[in-house]
Amino acid sequence: KEKEKAIQIETDNYEIEREELLKKRIAKLEGNHPTGVEIEDHHANVKEEYEERLRGAKAAFEKEKKQLLEEPEKDLKKLQEEKGKIIASIQMDRRRQLLLLFPFLLALHQEAYKLYMGESYDLSVVDTALNTPPFLTFQGG
């Protein structure tokens, strides 16, 4: 919506500039032509000058319009890249957090498997000074 509004403003500015150039051309044609120059040559010079300025104004308008059309896409791409980086960093942080739990989860899984298979672990070998849960001792019976 903002893009359309900006393009409309540029279009209006171009139309105003075109009208001003046309008014200047008419004023030059209606005014006194320079001495030593034929009227037809003067009219041709004025027409050529008008067309040249009009081409310049049109080129500037097209350039501005193109920039307005491409600018939001660049911003959108930049935002998507930043979003991707943020999501990747969040995922990496989660992986790091889960990686710290991996040894404990592995030990818990092994102990649960031992219990399932009818094996048990020896509670007498638990080192209470380390405050290590019994399922982390890897001592089996």
C-alpha positions, 0 to 999 in steps of 0.5 A: 500500500505504501509502495503504491502511494509512493509510486503515485506521488512520483507519477504526480511529480512527473506530471507536474514537471511535464506540465511546467516544461510544456508551459516553458515551451509555450512561453518561449514560442510566444516570446520574442525569438532571438535576433539573427535566428529564423522563426522556424529554427527558433521553434525547432530549437525550442521543440528539441530543448523541450523534448530533451528535458522531457526525456530527462524527466521521464528517465528520472521518473522511470529510475525512481519508480524502479527503485521504489518497486525494488526497494521493499523487495530488498528490505523483505529479503534482508528481513528474511535473511535476518530471520533465518539467522535468528532461527538458526541461532535459536536452533543451535542454542537448543541443540547445545542445551540438549547436548548437555543432557545427552550423557544423562539421558543415555545413562538413564536409558541404559539403566531403564533398559537394565531394569527392563531386562531384569538386571539391577544396579548396585547401590553400594557403589554410589559415591555420595560425595559426588551426589551422583544419582545411582543410574549414572554409575554404570555399575551393573549386577 
